[in-house]
Structure formats: structure tokens, C-alpha cells
């Protein structure tokens, strides 16, 4: 059994938007609203037969009706203050002049001292790092020179000792051959 249609109304600018729908949820969907306009008090159920006839004739279609004539809408606007005339008047100099609003003071320029202090600390750290790197490079070069000197000394000592071993072995071999021959 289909639900009975009801007519709902909400404000839409200078118009009222009417829709015939089976529920408040269906009315919100027809209006394209993501918010519950009924809970906010912006939408309502309409029971006046003069206002419900047209929406009930085309269910689900949003019907807009002006809230009044253009003259009535303009008349309902709040009164504007007249602007001061730019025409010179013959008023005396002591007459009260309109007070101009004071311009907002410009905010102070942000303090850069923290940035400068951090940049100085970074630069000092880089200088210390570079100094330590140079000291390490010098020590590495000194160690490399020392290693080459030790290696040269060891090579010379090894050659000399190897020559002594070779000479002792040759002498032993010669004596061994002479001993075998004498037997």
C-alpha cells in the first residue's frame, strides 16, 4: 500500500520551495539537501489546501513560489544609511566631521632571530665537521706513509733473511753431498 503524499515547504532565497512527497526524507532528497532541514526548523509540513494543490498535482517535483512581489521584497530589506554627500557645504570649521575608522595596525614583522641562531649553529657545526674531516684525512695520509715505510723495511728484511736461508741451505746441501760421497 502506497503511503499518502504530504506537502512540505522550505525557504529557497526569495522563494518557498514546495514538494509533495511520502516522507520528510523524500522531501529532503527532492530539494537536494544533505542536512535535516526539518530538525533545524527550516522546513515544515503544509496543510493549507490552497498551497498544497499544485505540489500534489506533480508529486516529487519542486514547485517554487515567490514570497511576495519584487516591491514587497525590496521594502522588507533593512534600511541603508545614506552616504555622506561629496558636495562642499558652507558649514563652519567647528562642525563635527564624521569619524573615520582607524586602520588596523599592521602586524609586526616576525622575529627572525631564532632562524638566524639556528643557521649560525648549523654553519658552526659544518665548520667543525670540515675541520674534523681534514684532521682525519691528515692522519690517514700520515698512517699511509708510515705503512709504506714499514712495508719497505719488512720487504728488505725479508729479502735479506731469505738470502741467508738460501745460503745456509746451499752450504748444507754441499756438505751433505760431500758426506755422501765420502762414505
TORTINU-646582 format. One line per field, with one value per atom (N, C-alpha, C): x, z, y negated; residue in one letter; atom name. Coordinates in Angstrom, 2 decimals. Each point is the difference from the previous one (the first is absolute). Example, Ala and Ser with C-alpha at 12.3 -4.5 7.8 and 13.67 -1.06 7.14 Angstrom:
east <- 13.19/-0.89/0.90/-0.35/0.82/-0.77 .
up <- 7.80/0.00/0.00/-0.72/0.06/0.73 .
north <- 5.69/-1.19/-1.20/-1.05/-1.19/-1.09 .
residu <- A/A/A/S/S/S .
atome <- N/CA/C/N/CA/C .
END
This chain:
east <- 0.84/-0.84/0.89/-0.21/0.82/-0.32/1.01/-0.19/-0.66/-0.78/-0.69/1.02/-0.20/0.91/-0.33/1.06/-0.13/0.77/-0.33/0.68/0.89/1.27/0.98/0.51/0.45/0.46/1.32/0.92/1.23/0.31/0.81/0.39/1.11/-0.08/1.03/0.20/0.81/0.22/-1.25/-0.49/-1.22/-1.24/0.18/-1.10/-0.21/-1.17/-0.27/-0.01/0.67/0.05/-0.94/-1.02/-0.99/0.26/-0.26/0.11/-0.99/-0.65/-0.90/0.81/0.14/0.82/-0.64/0.44/-0.57/0.62/1.18/0.65/0.91/0.42/0.93/1.31/0.43/1.24/-0.12/-1.15/-0.23/-0.03/-0.55/-0.04/1.42/0.81/1.40/0.75/-0.23/0.64/-0.44/-1.29/-0.51/0.63/0.21/0.63/1.52/0.56/1.45/0.77/-0.60/0.63/0.66/1.21/0.71/-0.28/-0.64/-0.24/-1.49/-0.29/-1.39/-0.58/-0.62/-0.57/-1.17/-0.65/-1.12/0.50/1.10/0.56/0.50/0.44/0.50/-1.13/-1.21/-1.13/-0.10/0.68/0.02/-1.08/-0.45/-1.03/-1.19/-1.18/-1.21/-1.03/-0.97/-1.13/-1.04/-0.58/-1.01/-1.35/-1.01/-1.35/-1.02/0.35/-0.93/-0.33/-1.27/-0.38/0.38/0.01/0.36/1.48/0.82/1.43/0.38/-0.82/0.36/-0.50/-0.91/-0.61/1.03/0.82/0.96/1.06/0.63/0.98/-0.61/-1.24/-0.64/-0.31/-0.15/-0.27/1.24/1.21/1.23/0.93/-0.25/0.78/1.49/0.85/1.44/0.65/-0.78/0.53/0.01/1.11/0.11/-0.70/-0.95/-0.77/0.46/0.48/0.46/-1.06/-0.24/-0.93/0.68/-0.14/0.58/-0.70/0.75/-0.57/-0.70/-0.01/-0.65/0.48/-0.51/0.43/1.39/0.61/1.35/-0.04/-1.07/-0.12/-0.10/-0.74/-0.12/1.33/0.74/1.29/1.00/-0.02/0.89/-0.39/-1.27/-0.48/0.39/0.16/0.34/1.50/0.79/1.44/0.26/1.05/0.30/0.39/-0.33/0.31/1.50/0.52/1.43/0.24/1.15/0.35/0.38/-0.46/0.36/1.49/0.60/1.43/0.15/1.13/0.27/0.19/-0.59/0.10/1.40/0.50/1.35/-0.03/-1.07/-0.15/0.49/0.72/0.48/-1.19/0.06/-1.06/0.59/-0.87/0.45/0.01/0.24/0.01/1.29/-0.04/1.22/0.98/1.25/1.06/-0.17/-0.74/-0.18/-1.05/-0.67/-1.04/0.65/-0.76/0.52/0.13/1.19/0.26/-0.20/-0.40/-0.16/1.36/-0.05/1.22/0.31/1.20/0.43/0.50/-0.33/0.51/1.52/0.62/1.46/0.38/1.01/0.43/0.60/-0.18/0.57/1.52/0.63/1.46/0.55/1.08/0.62/0.66/-0.11/0.64/1.51/0.71/1.45/0.64/1.12/0.73/0.49/-0.12/0.44/1.48/0.34/1.38/0.80/1.08/0.82/1.19/0.13/1.18/0.15/-1.11/0.10/0.55/-0.43/0.50/1.49/0.38/1.42/0.85/-0.47/0.76/0.16/-1.07/0.07/0.94/-0.03/0.91/1.45/0.26/1.37/0.46/-0.87/0.36/0.31/-0.79/0.23/1.34/0.30/1.27/1.18/-0.12/1.06/0.20/-1.10/0.08/0.69/-0.33/0.66/1.49/0.37/1.43/0.72/-0.59/0.61/0.13/-1.03/0.02/1.12/0.11/1.05/1.38/0.18/1.29/0.35/-0.99/0.23/0.33/-0.68/0.27/1.43/0.42/1.38/1.02/-0.25/0.91/0.08/-1.17/0.00/0.74/-0.17/0.69/1.51/0.44/1.44/0.53/-0.75/0.44/0.04/-1.00/0.00/1.21/0.36/1.17/1.28/0.10/1.17/0.10/-1.13/-0.01/0.36/-0.47/0.32/1.52/0.58/1.46/0.74/-0.46/0.64/-0.12/-1.18/-0.19/0.96/0.15/0.91/1.44/0.41/1.37/0.19/-0.96/0.09/0.05/-0.85/-0.01/1.34/0.59/1.32/1.06/-0.02/0.97/-0.20/-1.27/-0.28/0.43/-0.26/0.39/1.52/0.74/1.48/0.48/-0.61/0.41/-0.35/-1.16/-0.38/0.96/0.36/0.94/1.35/0.47/1.31/-0.03/-1.07/-0.11/-0.18/-0.77/-0.19/1.34/0.82/1.32/0.87/-0.07/0.77/-0.48/-1.36/-0.54/0.48/-0.02/0.42/1.49/0.83/1.44/0.27/-0.71/0.20/-0.43/-1.14/-0.47/1.00/0.54/1.00/1.23/0.45/1.19/-0.28/-1.17/-0.38/-0.06/-0.66/-0.10/1.39/0.92/1.36/0.72/-0.16/0.64/-0.64/-1.33/-0.68/0.48/0.18/0.49/1.43/0.84/1.39/0.01/-0.85/-0.08/-0.42/-0.97/-0.46/1.08/0.71/1.06/1.15/0.23/1.10/-0.40/-1.00/-0.43/0.26 .
up <- 0.00/0.00/0.00/-0.93/-0.13/1.12/0.46/1.07/-0.57/0.81/-0.44/-0.17/-1.00/-0.25/0.93/0.45/0.81/-0.71/0.28/-0.64/1.05/-0.40/0.89/-0.65/0.84/-0.50/0.71/-0.77/0.56/-0.73/0.62/-0.63/-1.00/-1.14/-1.03/-0.55/0.67/-0.41/0.22/-1.03/0.10/-0.32/-0.07/-0.35/1.11/-0.07/0.81/-0.97/0.41/-0.83/0.60/-0.78/0.45/-0.73/0.69/-0.64/0.66/-0.84/0.51/0.06/1.20/0.18/1.07/0.03/0.96/1.39/0.10/1.31/-0.01/1.18/0.10/-0.72/0.12/-0.66/-1.53/-0.55/-1.44/-0.40/0.87/-0.30/-0.02/0.98/0.04/-1.26/-0.45/-1.22/-1.21/-0.06/-1.13/-0.01/1.19/0.08/-0.20/0.06/-0.17/1.25/1.16/1.25/0.68/0.53/0.77/1.49/0.39/1.40/0.31/1.26/0.41/0.26/-1.02/0.10/0.98/0.21/0.93/1.44/0.31/1.36/0.29/-1.02/0.17/0.00/-0.29/-0.02/-1.28/-1.03/-1.27/-0.94/0.22/-0.86/0.88/-0.65/0.77/-0.86/0.68/-0.67/-0.31/-1.21/-0.41/-0.08/0.61/-0.03/-0.70/-0.34/-0.66/-1.39/-0.30/-1.30/-1.17/0.18/-1.10/-0.36/0.99/-0.24/-0.39/0.29/-0.28/-1.34/-0.64/-1.24/-1.10/-0.29/-1.11/0.27/1.18/0.25/-0.05/0.48/-0.05/-1.43/-0.92/-1.40/-0.68/0.51/-0.58/1.15/0.56/1.13/-0.34/0.98/-0.18/-0.71/-0.60/-0.72/0.95/0.02/0.86/-0.69/0.69/-0.50/0.78/-0.71/0.67/-0.17/1.12/-0.02/0.67/-0.62/0.56/1.30/0.95/1.30/-0.05/-1.11/-0.13/-1.29/-0.30/-1.21/0.22/-1.08/0.10/0.89/-0.10/0.82/1.48/0.32/1.40/0.52/-0.85/0.43/0.23/-0.87/0.17/1.24/0.24/1.17/1.28/-0.03/1.22/0.30/-0.93/0.26/1.09/0.81/1.03/-0.64/0.68/-0.54/0.01/-1.09/-0.10/0.47/0.58/0.42/-1.24/-0.09/-1.18/0.06/-1.16/-0.08/0.13/0.55/0.15/-1.37/-0.23/-1.30/-0.17/-1.19/-0.29/-0.42/0.34/-0.39/1.15/-0.33/1.04/0.60/1.30/0.69/0.61/0.35/0.58/1.52/0.51/1.44/0.57/1.19/0.63/0.27/0.18/0.22/1.30/0.93/1.29/-0.05/-1.13/-0.11/0.16/0.58/0.26/-1.32/-0.22/-1.21/0.31/-0.99/0.26/0.37/0.96/0.47/-0.95/-0.52/-0.87/0.88/-0.36/0.82/-0.14/1.12/-0.01/-0.74/-0.85/-0.68/1.01/-0.28/0.89/-0.04/1.14/-0.01/-0.70/-0.72/-0.70/1.05/-0.19/0.97/-0.10/1.11/-0.03/-0.85/-0.59/-0.81/0.93/-0.40/0.85/0.34/1.20/0.48/-0.67/-0.65/-0.74/0.83/1.24/0.79/0.22/0.18/0.21/-1.26/-1.17/-1.26/-0.15/0.29/-0.12/0.97/1.23/0.98/-0.46/-0.54/-0.49/-1.19/-0.90/-1.16/0.45/1.01/0.52/0.63/0.75/0.62/-1.07/-1.06/-1.11/-0.67/-0.23/-0.64/0.89/1.33/0.93/-0.01/-0.05/-0.05/-1.28/-1.12/-1.27/0.05/0.59/0.11/0.86/1.14/0.87/-0.74/-0.76/-0.76/-1.04/-0.72/-1.02/0.64/1.16/0.71/0.42/0.54/0.42/-1.21/-1.12/-1.22/-0.50/0.04/-0.43/0.93/1.31/0.96/-0.24/-0.26/-0.30/-1.30/-1.00/-1.28/0.19/0.84/0.26/0.74/1.00/0.74/-0.91/-0.89/-0.94/-0.93/-0.47/-0.87/0.76/1.27/0.81/0.22/0.31/0.20/-1.29/-1.13/-1.28/-0.26/0.29/-0.17/0.95/1.24/0.99/-0.43/-0.52/-0.47/-1.14/-0.95/-1.13/0.48/0.99/0.54/0.70/0.80/0.69/-1.02/-1.05/-1.02/-0.73/-0.31/-0.67/0.90/1.30/0.95/0.15/0.08/0.12/-1.26/-1.19/-1.25/-0.05/0.41/-0.03/0.99/1.21/1.01/-0.47/-0.64/-0.51/-1.10/-0.92/-1.08/0.59/0.98/0.60/0.75/0.76/0.76/-0.94/-1.09/-0.98/-0.65/-0.25/-0.60/0.98/1.28/1.01/0.05/-0.04/0.01/-1.23/-1.18/-1.24/0.08/0.52/0.10/0.99/1.12/0.99/-0.57/-0.78/-0.60/-1.05/-0.82/-1.02/0.68/1.09/0.71/0.58/0.56/0.57/-1.08/-1.15/-1.10/-0.50/-0.08/-0.47/0.98/1.29/1.02/-0.01/-0.23/-0.03/-1.18/-1.16/-1.18/0.24/0.66/0.28/1.00/0.94/1.01/-0.66/-0.93/-0.68/-0.92/-0.60/-0.91/0.79/1.23/0.80/0.63/-0.04/0.61/-0.81 .
north <- 1.17/-1.17/-1.23/-0.91/-1.20/-0.97/-0.70/-0.98/-1.25/-0.65/-1.22/-1.12/-0.82/-1.12/-1.16/-0.64/-1.21/-1.09/-1.24/-1.13/-0.66/-0.23/-0.61/-1.29/-0.95/-1.30/-0.35/-0.63/-0.56/-1.29/-0.85/-1.26/0.25/-0.70/0.08/-1.41/-0.78/-1.39/-0.82/-0.70/-0.80/0.83/1.32/0.89/1.03/0.65/1.17/1.17/1.10/1.20/1.03/0.41/0.98/1.30/1.13/1.29/0.95/0.82/1.03/1.29/0.56/1.20/0.87/1.27/0.95/-0.15/-0.64/-0.15/-1.23/-0.39/-1.12/0.33/1.25/0.42/-0.15/0.38/-0.12/-1.48/-0.86/-1.43/-0.57/0.40/-0.48/0.43/1.22/0.49/-0.82/-0.33/-0.79/-1.39/-0.56/-1.33/0.08/1.21/0.16/-0.39/0.16/-0.40/1.19/-0.23/1.02/-0.17/-1.10/-0.30/0.16/0.31/0.15/-1.39/-0.58/-1.34/-0.03/1.12/0.06/-0.14/0.67/-0.08/-1.41/-0.70/-1.37/-1.03/0.43/-0.92/-0.81/0.43/-0.73/0.54/1.23/0.60/0.40/0.09/0.29/0.71/0.60/0.64/-1.09/0.05/-0.99/0.71/-0.61/0.60/-0.88/-1.23/-0.93/0.53/0.29/0.56/-0.90/-1.29/-0.91/0.16/0.32/0.14/1.43/0.98/1.40/0.50/-0.70/0.49/0.21/-0.99/0.11/1.08/0.07/1.06/1.40/0.16/1.31/0.41/-0.97/0.31/0.58/-0.32/0.55/0.44/1.17/0.49/0.14/-0.31/0.13/-1.16/-0.90/-1.16/-1.20/-0.72/-1.17/-1.17/-0.60/-1.15/-1.22/-1.03/-1.22/-1.08/-0.67/-1.13/-1.18/-1.16/-1.21/-0.35/-0.52/-0.36/-1.34/-0.65/-1.29/-0.65/-1.16/-0.70/-0.56/-0.43/-0.59/-1.23/-0.78/-1.20/0.36/1.07/0.43/0.51/0.70/0.52/-1.13/-1.01/-1.15/-0.78/-0.12/-0.73/0.70/1.32/0.73/-0.04/-0.52/-0.11/-1.02/0.17/-0.99/-1.33/-1.06/-1.34/-0.21/-0.56/-0.30/-1.42/-0.19/-1.36/-0.80/-1.22/-0.81/-0.33/-0.02/-0.34/-1.50/-0.41/-1.44/-0.61/-1.14/-0.67/-0.55/0.08/-0.48/-1.46/-0.69/-1.40/-0.87/-1.06/-0.91/-0.73/-0.14/-0.72/-1.25/-0.89/-1.27/0.09/1.21/0.16/-0.58/-0.48/-0.53/1.13/-0.36/0.97/0.75/-0.58/0.66/1.10/0.14/1.03/1.38/0.89/1.34/0.76/0.54/0.77/1.47/0.77/1.43/0.62/0.88/0.66/1.15/-0.04/1.08/1.14/1.20/1.11/0.07/0.28/0.11/1.27/-0.11/1.22/0.97/1.26/1.01/-0.11/0.07/-0.06/1.24/-0.22/1.12/0.90/1.27/0.89/-0.17/0.17/-0.16/1.09/-0.36/0.97/1.10/1.24/1.10/-0.11/0.44/-0.04/1.11/-0.36/0.94/0.50/-0.45/0.33/1.51/0.72/1.45/0.67/-0.45/0.57/-0.29/-1.26/-0.37/0.80/0.19/0.77/1.45/0.57/1.38/0.10/-0.99/0.01/-0.12/-0.86/-0.14/1.30/0.67/1.28/1.04/0.00/0.94/-0.28/-1.27/-0.36/0.38/-0.23/0.38/1.51/0.74/1.46/0.46/-0.65/0.36/-0.30/-1.16/-0.33/1.04/0.38/1.02/1.33/0.35/1.25/-0.04/-1.12/-0.12/0.08/-0.65/0.02/1.43/0.72/1.38/0.87/-0.23/0.77/-0.24/-1.29/-0.30/0.66/0.00/0.62/1.51/0.61/1.44/0.30/-0.83/0.20/-0.10/-0.96/-0.16/1.23/0.48/1.19/1.22/0.11/1.12/-0.06/-1.20/-0.15/0.35/-0.46/0.33/1.50/0.64/1.45/0.74/-0.49/0.64/-0.08/-1.18/-0.15/0.95/0.07/0.87/1.46/0.38/1.38/0.33/-0.94/0.25/0.15/-0.80/0.09/1.34/0.44/1.29/1.13/-0.10/1.06/0.08/-1.17/0.01/0.65/-0.36/0.54/1.50/0.44/1.43/0.74/-0.57/0.64/0.18/-1.05/0.08/1.07/0.01/0.99/1.40/0.18/1.32/0.47/-0.91/0.37/0.41/-0.78/0.28/1.33/0.23/1.25/1.17/-0.17/1.07/0.35/-1.03/0.25/0.81/-0.30/0.75/1.44/0.20/1.36/0.76/-0.66/0.66/0.37/-0.89/0.26/1.13/0.02/1.07/1.33/0.00/1.24/0.50/-0.93/0.40/0.61/-0.62/0.50/1.39/0.19/1.28/1.05/-0.35/0.96/0.41/-0.94/0.29/0.94/-0.26/0.85/1.38/0.07/1.27/0.82/-0.65/0.72/0.51/-0.81/0.40/1.17/-0.03/1.07/1.31/-0.07/1.20/0.56/-0.90/0.45/0.65/-0.43/0.54/1.34/0.39/1.23/1.14 .
residu <- X/X/X/X/X/X/X/X/X/X/X/X/X/X/X/X/X/X/X/X/X/X/X/X/X/X/X/X/X/X/X/X/X/X/X/X/X/X/X/X/X/X/X/X/X/X/X/X/X/X/X/X/X/X/X/X/X/X/X/X/X/X/X/X/X/X/X/X/X/X/X/X/X/X/X/X/X/X/X/X/X/X/X/X/X/X/X/X/X/X/X/X/X/X/X/X/X/X/X/X/X/X/X/X/X/X/X/X/X/X/X/X/X/X/X/X/X/X/X/X/X/X/X/X/X/X/X/X/X/X/X/X/X/X/X/X/X/X/X/X/X/X/X/X/X/X/X/X/X/X/X/X/X/X/X/X/X/X/X/X/X/X/X/X/X/X/X/X/X/X/X/X/X/X/X/X/X/X/X/X/X/X/X/X/X/X/X/X/X/X/X/X/X/X/X/X/X/X/X/X/X/X/X/X/X/X/X/X/X/X/X/X/X/X/X/X/X/X/X/X/X/X/X/X/X/X/X/X/X/X/X/X/X/X/X/X/X/X/X/X/X/X/X/X/X/X/X/X/X/X/X/X/X/X/X/X/X/X/X/X/X/X/X/X/X/X/X/X/X/X/X/X/X/X/X/X/X/X/X/X/X/X/X/X/X/X/X/X/X/X/X/X/X/X/X/X/X/X/X/X/X/X/X/X/X/X/X/X/X/X/X/X/X/X/X/X/X/X/X/X/X/X/X/X/X/X/X/X/X/X/X/X/X/X/X/X/X/X/X/X/X/X/X/X/X/X/X/X/X/X/X/X/X/X/X/X/X/X/X/X/X/X/X/X/X/X/X/X/X/X/X/X/X/X/X/X/X/X/X/X/X/X/X/X/X/X/X/X/X/X/X/X/X/X/X/X/X/X/X/X/X/X/X/X/X/X/X/X/X/X/X/X/X/X/X/X/X/X/X/X/X/X/X/X/X/X/X/X/X/X/X/X/X/X/X/X/X/X/X/X/X/X/X/X/X/X/X/X/X/X/X/X/X/X/X/X/X/X/X/X/X/X/X/X/X/X/X/X/X/X/X/X/X/X/X/X/X/X/X/X/X/X/X/X/X/X/X/X/X/X/X/X/X/X/X/X/X/X/X/X/X/X/X/X/X/X/X/X/X/X/X/X/X/X/X/X/X/X/X/X/X/X/X/X/X/X/X/X/X/X/X/X/X/X/X/X/X/X/X/X/X/X/X/X/X/X/X/X/X .
atome <- N/CA/C/N/CA/C/N/CA/C/N/CA/C/N/CA/C/N/CA/C/N/CA/C/N/CA/C/N/CA/C/N/CA/C/N/CA/C/N/CA/C/N/CA/C/N/CA/C/N/CA/C/N/CA/C/N/CA/C/N/CA/C/N/CA/C/N/CA/C/N/CA/C/N/CA/C/N/CA/C/N/CA/C/N/CA/C/N/CA/C/N/CA/C/N/CA/C/N/CA/C/N/CA/C/N/CA/C/N/CA/C/N/CA/C/N/CA/C/N/CA/C/N/CA/C/N/CA/C/N/CA/C/N/CA/C/N/CA/C/N/CA/C/N/CA/C/N/CA/C/N/CA/C/N/CA/C/N/CA/C/N/CA/C/N/CA/C/N/CA/C/N/CA/C/N/CA/C/N/CA/C/N/CA/C/N/CA/C/N/CA/C/N/CA/C/N/CA/C/N/CA/C/N/CA/C/N/CA/C/N/CA/C/N/CA/C/N/CA/C/N/CA/C/N/CA/C/N/CA/C/N/CA/C/N/CA/C/N/CA/C/N/CA/C/N/CA/C/N/CA/C/N/CA/C/N/CA/C/N/CA/C/N/CA/C/N/CA/C/N/CA/C/N/CA/C/N/CA/C/N/CA/C/N/CA/C/N/CA/C/N/CA/C/N/CA/C/N/CA/C/N/CA/C/N/CA/C/N/CA/C/N/CA/C/N/CA/C/N/CA/C/N/CA/C/N/CA/C/N/CA/C/N/CA/C/N/CA/C/N/CA/C/N/CA/C/N/CA/C/N/CA/C/N/CA/C/N/CA/C/N/CA/C/N/CA/C/N/CA/C/N/CA/C/N/CA/C/N/CA/C/N/CA/C/N/CA/C/N/CA/C/N/CA/C/N/CA/C/N/CA/C/N/CA/C/N/CA/C/N/CA/C/N/CA/C/N/CA/C/N/CA/C/N/CA/C/N/CA/C/N/CA/C/N/CA/C/N/CA/C/N/CA/C/N/CA/C/N/CA/C/N/CA/C/N/CA/C/N/CA/C/N/CA/C/N/CA/C/N/CA/C/N/CA/C/N/CA/C/N/CA/C/N/CA/C/N/CA/C/N/CA/C/N/CA/C/N/CA/C/N/CA/C/N/CA/C/N/CA/C/N/CA/C/N/CA/C/N/CA/C/N/CA/C/N/CA/C/N/CA/C/N/CA/C/N/CA/C/N/CA/C/N/CA/C/N/CA/C/N/CA/C/N/CA/C/N/CA/C/N/CA/C/N/CA/C/N/CA/C/N/CA/C/N/CA/C/N/CA/C/N/CA/C/N/CA/C/N/CA/C/N/CA/C/N/CA/C/N/CA/C/N/CA/C/N/CA/C/N/CA/C/N/CA/C/N/CA/C/N/CA/C/N/CA/C/N/CA/C/N/CA/C/N/CA/C/N/CA/C .
END
